[in-house]
Amino acid sequence: MAQMNMIQALNSAMDIMLGRDPGVVILGEDVGFFGGVFRVTDGLQRKYGEHRVLDTPIAEGGIVAAAIGMGVNGLRPVAEIQFADYIYPAYDQIVSELARLRYRSAGEFFAPVTIRTPCGGGIRGGQTHSQSPEGVFAHVSGLKVVMPSNPYDAKGLLISAIEDDDPVVFFEPKRIYNGPFDGDPNKPAVPWSTHPKGDVPEGYYTVPIGKCDVVREGGDVTIVTYGTMVHVCEAAARSLGLDAEIIDVRTMVPLDVETLVNSVQKTGRCVVAHEATRFGGYGGELSATIQEECFWHLEAPILRVAGWDTPYPHAFEWEYFPGQARVAAALRTVMEAAA
């Protein structure tokens, strides 16, 4: 085991896969010589060369289009979109081409493309560097959608994504790139160089795509969440002294419905939390699924805690961010509801 933060764990995953599989290629803006804006690909071009770790123009549609061509022709490209906010110019390539390729060719062609992108706020990035568009991609048939909350999962899930024959959109919550925080939204964003925050095997291992993680077992209430909000929800539950069961979804698609259902049937109460905008957000899908499967076990309505339905405000970041206080308020409401 080694102590790694999420940046180091992701770098290790790509390093291992570049070494194991000559078909793995990294491409994106500044991923090579510069090592990525968050240094996630630091040192990989020096180790594997410019033909394996490629710097690209600022053209997200072209990056994904090139990755599709590589994938169809036998490579396993890992394309980085520098911020999730920049992924929209590539949306048509992802949705109309990449996600549909296996289906429209009746399985004759496939493109094992992994698209990595940092998402979420908490770094004072404003409206164009803080978006959480995971729900937009979870809606698209043919894509797998992943968001880890800790270094161990980040490395294992990224290796699984690279080895997967289907396209994976891999969201990386940049607020916790350098380690989890205690859920206090009033604390400033962590600097880019900080102490490692997790035990991670140095070698090869995988974490399965399509399986939730029960981060904390409990009997009072189920909290369903993912990404940065896992740590916020843990802090909120601790602050109230609740015996809360916290489930880290980890993969939006495919969704591990069984783990969610088993938990909510046990606790009878549920809060769903995510950083993305509330209306049309992925929390609506989680809430509907749980409602359909657990109606007769629910002792209170399912509540959602999410970002406001506005662009991410630069000056009021922590008012927008669904922090510990808002999660705690939802938990109180659910626990006080009459059975």
GUDO-970054 format. One record per residue (C-alpha): residue number from 1; x, y, z. Coordinates in Angstrom, 2 decimals, decimal comma. Each point is the difference from the previous one (the first is absolute). Layout:
// GUDO-970054
NULUM   k       X       Y       Z
NULUM NUM       X       Y       Z
...
This chain:
// GUDO-970054
NULUM   k       X       Y       Z
NULUM   1    0,00    0,00    0,00
NULUM   2    1,01    3,60   -0,59
NULUM   3   -1,48    3,27    1,19
NULUM   4   -1,52    1,77   -3,02
NULUM   5   -2,41    2,81   -0,65
NULUM   6   -2,42   -0,31   -2,91
NULUM   7    2,35    1,71   -2,46
NULUM   8    2,77   -2,45    0,80
NULUM   9   -2,39   -2,98   -0,12
NULUM  10   -1,32    0,96   -3,44
NULUM  11    3,53    0,57   -1,25
NULUM  12    0,98   -3,42    1,32
NULUM  13   -2,95   -1,64   -1,78
NULUM  14    1,01    1,48   -3,36
NULUM  15    3,66   -0,79    0,59
NULUM  16   -0,83   -3,65    0,68
NULUM  17   -2,28   -0,31   -3,03
NULUM  18    2,50    1,68   -2,33
NULUM  19    2,55   -2,53    1,19
NULUM  20   -2,29   -3,04   -0,23
NULUM  21   -1,70    0,71   -3,32
NULUM  22    1,82    1,53   -3,00
NULUM  23   -3,40    0,96   -1,41
NULUM  24   -0,72    2,48    2,79
NULUM  25    0,46    3,61   -1,14
NULUM  26   -0,52    3,23    1,97
NULUM  27   -1,09    3,14   -1,85
NULUM  28   -1,27    3,43    0,91
NULUM  29    0,87    3,65    0,48
NULUM  30    3,31    0,41    1,87
NULUM  31    0,04   -3,62    1,20
NULUM  32    3,51   -0,65   -1,32
NULUM  33    2,80    2,48    0,53
NULUM  34   -1,89    1,97    2,66
NULUM  35   -1,48   -3,05    1,74
NULUM  36   -3,55    1,33    0,03
NULUM  37   -1,42    3,11    1,62
NULUM  38   -0,46   -1,98    3,24
NULUM  39    3,18   -2,08   -0,59
NULUM  40   -1,97   -3,24   -0,26
NULUM  41    2,09   -1,14   -2,99
NULUM  42    3,27    1,39    1,32
NULUM  43    3,06   -1,96   -1,13
NULUM  44   -1,85   -2,39   -2,30
NULUM  45    1,22    1,52   -3,26
NULUM  46    3,60    0,01    1,24
NULUM  47   -0,33   -3,68    0,86
NULUM  48   -1,96   -1,28   -3,02
NULUM  49    0,73    2,51   -2,73
NULUM  50   -1,99    2,42   -2,14
NULUM  51   -1,54   -2,80   -2,06
NULUM  52   -1,75   -1,41    3,11
NULUM  53   -0,83    3,24    1,87
NULUM  54   -1,11    2,60   -2,52
NULUM  55   -0,57    3,72    0,41
NULUM  56   -2,95    1,15   -2,09
NULUM  57   -1,39    3,33   -1,23
NULUM  58   -2,76    1,70    1,99
NULUM  59   -2,74   -1,84   -1,87
NULUM  60   -2,08   -2,31    2,17
NULUM  61   -2,05   -1,31   -2,91
NULUM  62    3,22   -0,90   -1,78
NULUM  63    1,44   -1,67    3,09
NULUM  64   -2,99   -2,31    0,36
NULUM  65   -0,27   -0,59   -3,77
NULUM  66    3,67   -1,03   -0,09
NULUM  67   -0,54   -2,26    3,00
NULUM  68   -2,93   -1,70   -1,74
NULUM  69    2,15   -0,67   -3,06
NULUM  70    2,76   -1,39    2,19
NULUM  71   -2,44   -2,24    1,87
NULUM  72   -1,59   -1,39   -3,14
NULUM  73    3,45   -0,89   -1,28
NULUM  74    1,11   -1,99    3,03
NULUM  75    1,42    2,54    2,44
NULUM  76   -1,30    0,86    3,47
NULUM  77    0,12    3,79    0,13
NULUM  78   -0,41    2,00    3,20
NULUM  79   -1,11    3,48   -1,00
NULUM  80    0,19    2,84    2,50
NULUM  81   -2,41    2,92   -0,19
NULUM  82    1,71    2,67    2,08
NULUM  83   -3,17    1,02    1,88
NULUM  84   -3,44   -1,61   -0,12
NULUM  85   -1,28    3,44   -1,00
NULUM  86    1,91   -0,39   -3,28
NULUM  87   -1,51   -3,32   -0,97
NULUM  88   -3,00    1,44   -1,83
NULUM  89    1,79    0,63   -3,33
NULUM  90    0,62   -3,77   -0,03
NULUM  91   -3,56   -0,91    0,97
NULUM  92   -1,12   -0,85   -3,52
NULUM  93    2,98   -2,30   -0,53
NULUM  94   -0,62   -1,71    3,34
NULUM  95   -3,77   -0,39   -0,35
NULUM  96   -0,51   -0,43   -3,74
NULUM  97    3,11   -2,03   -0,81
NULUM  98    1,80   -1,52    2,99
NULUM  99   -3,04   -1,09    2,03
NULUM 100   -1,85   -1,41   -3,02
NULUM 101    2,81   -1,79   -1,80
NULUM 102   -0,46   -3,52    1,40
NULUM 103   -3,79    0,14   -0,32
NULUM 104   -0,20    1,37   -3,53
NULUM 105    2,61   -2,45   -1,28
NULUM 106   -1,78   -2,95    1,66
NULUM 107    3,13   -0,65    2,05
NULUM 108    2,37   -0,05   -2,96
NULUM 109    1,87    3,09    1,19
NULUM 110    0,73    1,42    3,42
NULUM 111    2,22    2,75    1,37
NULUM 112    1,48   -0,55    3,47
NULUM 113    0,44    3,72    0,74
NULUM 114    0,38    1,44    3,49
NULUM 115   -0,71    3,72    0,34
NULUM 116    1,45    1,50    3,18
NULUM 117   -1,10    3,43    1,19
NULUM 118    0,19    1,99    3,27
NULUM 119   -3,40    1,12    1,26
NULUM 120   -1,67    1,93    2,79
NULUM 121    0,78    3,11    1,97
NULUM 122    1,77    0,89    3,18
NULUM 123    3,08    1,57   -1,61
NULUM 124   -1,42    3,47   -0,71
NULUM 125   -0,22   -0,81   -3,68
NULUM 126   -3,25    1,83   -0,73
NULUM 127   -2,68   -1,02   -2,46
NULUM 128    2,33   -1,22   -2,75
NULUM 129    2,25   -2,21    2,16
NULUM 130   -2,39   -1,52    2,54
NULUM 131   -2,75   -1,90   -1,80
NULUM 132   -1,19   -3,52    0,80
NULUM 133   -1,56   -1,38   -3,20
NULUM 134   -0,08   -3,68    0,93
NULUM 135   -3,80   -0,13   -0,34
NULUM 136    0,23    1,14   -3,62
NULUM 137    2,10   -3,04   -0,88
NULUM 138   -1,82   -2,48    2,25
NULUM 139   -3,02    0,66   -2,21
NULUM 140    1,81   -1,26   -3,12
NULUM 141   -0,41   -3,68   -0,84
NULUM 142    3,32   -1,67   -0,81
NULUM 143    2,18    1,90    2,45
NULUM 144    1,30   -1,06    3,39
NULUM 145    0,34    2,87    2,47
NULUM 146    2,36   -0,10    2,99
NULUM 147    0,92    2,39    2,83
NULUM 148    2,31   -1,16    2,83
NULUM 149    0,17    1,60    3,44
NULUM 150    3,39   -1,20    1,23
NULUM 151    3,45   -0,96   -1,31
NULUM 152   -0,44   -3,78    0,33
NULUM 153   -3,18   -0,02   -2,06
NULUM 154    1,39    2,54   -2,45
NULUM 155    2,91   -2,22   -0,96
NULUM 156   -1,95   -3,26   -0,10
NULUM 157   -2,91    1,47   -1,91
NULUM 158    2,24    1,73   -2,55
NULUM 159    1,81   -3,26   -0,73
NULUM 160   -3,38   -1,71   -0,41
NULUM 161   -1,14    2,79   -2,32
NULUM 162    3,08   -0,27   -2,22
NULUM 163   -0,44   -3,77   -0,25
NULUM 164   -3,72    0,27   -0,75
NULUM 165   -1,06   -0,51   -3,62
NULUM 166   -2,77    2,58    0,38
NULUM 167    0,51    3,77    0,20
NULUM 168    0,31    1,43    3,50
NULUM 169   -0,36    3,65    1,03
NULUM 170    2,13    0,27    3,12
NULUM 171   -0,71    3,04    2,18
NULUM 172    2,63    1,05    2,55
NULUM 173   -1,15    2,32    2,83
NULUM 174    2,78    2,55    0,11
NULUM 175   -0,98    1,29    3,46
NULUM 176    1,42   -3,25    1,41
NULUM 177    2,86   -0,53   -2,45
NULUM 178    2,41    0,58    2,88
NULUM 179   -1,90   -1,88    2,68
NULUM 180   -3,40    0,11    1,73
NULUM 181   -1,07    2,88    2,21
NULUM 182   -2,28    0,03    3,02
NULUM 183   -3,05    1,34   -1,79
NULUM 184    0,31    3,57    1,29
NULUM 185   -0,86    2,22   -2,99
NULUM 186    1,52    3,06    1,65
NULUM 187    3,50   -1,37   -0,25
NULUM 188    2,02    1,18   -3,00
NULUM 189    0,82   -2,31   -2,86
NULUM 190    3,00   -2,20    0,64
NULUM 191    3,23    1,00   -1,77
NULUM 192    1,24   -2,15   -2,86
NULUM 193    2,82   -1,44    2,07
NULUM 194   -1,15   -1,60    3,23
NULUM 195    0,51   -3,20    1,93
NULUM 196   -1,16   -3,36   -1,38
NULUM 197   -3,29   -1,20    1,40
NULUM 198   -0,54   -3,69   -0,68
NULUM 199    1,50   -3,49   -0,02
NULUM 200    0,29   -1,15   -3,62
NULUM 201    1,74   -3,13   -1,34
NULUM 202    2,94    0,97   -2,17
NULUM 203   -0,65   -2,77   -2,52
NULUM 204   -2,86   -1,11   -2,21
NULUM 205   -3,51   -0,52    1,40
NULUM 206   -3,54    0,77   -1,08
NULUM 207   -3,19    1,29    1,59
NULUM 208   -3,08   -1,31   -1,84
NULUM 209   -2,09    2,43   -2,01
NULUM 210   -3,67   -0,29    0,94
NULUM 211    0,34   -0,64    3,74
NULUM 212   -0,79    2,48    2,78
NULUM 213    2,14    0,21    3,12
NULUM 214   -1,56    0,03    3,47
NULUM 215    2,35    2,56    1,53
NULUM 216   -1,62   -0,15    3,40
NULUM 217   -2,60   -2,43    1,33
NULUM 218   -2,94    1,23    2,07
NULUM 219   -3,63   -0,48    0,85
NULUM 220   -1,57    3,46    0,37
NULUM 221    0,02    1,36   -3,54
NULUM 222    1,60   -0,70   -3,38
NULUM 223    2,03    2,75   -1,68
NULUM 224    0,58   -0,62   -3,69
NULUM 225    2,72    2,14   -1,53
NULUM 226    3,26    0,06   -1,96
NULUM 227    3,16    1,99   -0,66
NULUM 228    0,83    2,91    2,30
NULUM 229   -3,36   -0,30    1,71
NULUM 230    0,96   -3,31    1,60
NULUM 231    2,27    1,91    2,37
NULUM 232   -2,53    2,78    0,57
NULUM 233   -2,69   -2,56    0,89
NULUM 234    2,30   -1,84    2,37
NULUM 235    0,69    3,26    1,82
NULUM 236   -3,71    0,84    0,17
NULUM 237   -0,92   -3,40    1,42
NULUM 238    2,77    0,28    2,61
NULUM 239   -1,14    3,47    1,02
NULUM 240   -3,48   -1,31    0,80
NULUM 241    1,15   -3,24    1,60
NULUM 242   -2,11   -1,99   -2,44
NULUM 243    0,48   -3,69   -0,67
NULUM 244   -0,13    0,74   -3,72
NULUM 245    0,81   -2,47   -2,74
NULUM 246    1,96    1,82   -2,71
NULUM 247    0,11   -1,47   -3,50
NULUM 248    2,49    1,24   -2,55
NULUM 249   -1,61   -0,63   -3,39
NULUM 250    3,40    0,17   -1,77
NULUM 251   -1,48   -0,95   -3,37
NULUM 252   -3,09    1,81   -1,22
NULUM 253   -0,28   -2,40   -2,93
NULUM 254   -0,35   -2,91    0,49
NULUM 255   -1,77    0,64    3,31
NULUM 256    0,17   -2,54    2,80
NULUM 257   -3,71    0,09    0,89
NULUM 258    0,22   -3,04    2,28
NULUM 259    2,30    1,66    2,53
NULUM 260   -2,19    3,11    0,14
NULUM 261   -3,19   -2,01    0,46
NULUM 262    1,45   -2,23    2,71
NULUM 263    1,12    3,04    1,98
NULUM 264   -3,20    2,03   -0,26
NULUM 265   -2,16   -3,02    0,81
NULUM 266    2,06   -0,34    3,17
NULUM 267   -0,02    3,65    1,11
NULUM 268   -3,35    1,19   -1,40
NULUM 269    1,34    3,52   -0,57
NULUM 270    2,15    1,49   -2,76
NULUM 271    1,81    3,20   -0,94
NULUM 272    1,57    0,35   -3,45
NULUM 273    2,82    2,53   -0,37
NULUM 274    2,07    1,29   -2,89
NULUM 275    1,80    3,18   -0,94
NULUM 276   -1,60    0,41   -3,43
NULUM 277   -3,05    2,12   -0,72
NULUM 278   -3,14   -1,44    1,62
NULUM 279   -2,54    0,22   -2,85
NULUM 280    0,58   -2,84   -2,46
NULUM 281    3,01   -1,13    2,01
NULUM 282    1,05   -3,60    0,54
NULUM 283   -1,55    0,10    3,47
NULUM 284   -3,42   -0,06   -1,63
NULUM 285    0,81   -3,37   -1,59
NULUM 286    1,28   -1,34    3,31
NULUM 287   -3,08    1,24    1,84
NULUM 288   -2,41   -1,45   -2,57
NULUM 289    1,73   -3,37   -0,02
NULUM 290   -0,02   -0,24    3,79
NULUM 291   -3,64    1,14    0,16
NULUM 292   -1,07   -2,65   -2,52
NULUM 293    1,84   -2,80    1,76
NULUM 294   -0,45    0,98    3,65
NULUM 295   -3,37    1,77    0,24
NULUM 296   -1,49   -2,29    2,63
NULUM 297    3,14    0,22    2,15
NULUM 298    0,29    3,80    0,06
NULUM 299   -0,86    1,76    3,26
NULUM 300    0,58    3,49   -1,43
NULUM 301    0,23    1,66   -3,42
NULUM 302    3,38   -0,21   -1,74
NULUM 303    1,76    3,37    0,11
NULUM 304    2,57    1,36   -2,44
NULUM 305    2,87    2,36    0,84
NULUM 306    1,67    1,53   -3,04
NULUM 307    1,40    3,12   -1,61
NULUM 308   -2,33    2,86   -0,80
NULUM 309   -1,60    0,30   -3,43
NULUM 310    2,34    2,77   -1,11
NULUM 311    3,43    0,23   -1,60
NULUM 312    2,74   -0,64    2,57
NULUM 313    0,58    3,44    1,58
NULUM 314    3,56    1,15    0,54
NULUM 315   -0,74    2,45    2,82
NULUM 316   -2,42   -2,29    1,86
NULUM 317    1,65   -3,36   -0,45
NULUM 318   -0,70   -1,29    3,50
NULUM 319   -3,61    1,16   -0,09
NULUM 320   -0,43   -2,08   -3,16
NULUM 321    2,00   -3,01    1,16
NULUM 322   -2,28   -2,49    1,84
NULUM 323    2,11   -0,09    3,13
NULUM 324   -0,22   -1,66    3,37
NULUM 325   -2,72    2,28    1,38
NULUM 326   -2,40   -0,65   -2,89
NULUM 327    0,53   -3,76    0,18
NULUM 328   -0,51    0,08    3,77
NULUM 329   -3,25    1,95   -0,42
NULUM 330   -1,33   -2,64   -2,41
NULUM 331    0,99   -2,78    2,37
NULUM 332   -1,83    1,70    2,88
NULUM 333   -3,14    0,36   -2,12
NULUM 334    0,05   -3,63   -1,05
NULUM 335    0,61   -1,25    3,52
NULUM 336   -2,77    2,19    1,48
NULUM 337   -2,61   -1,11   -2,55
NULUM 338   -2,76   -2,17    1,47
NULUM 339    0,06   -3,62   -1,05
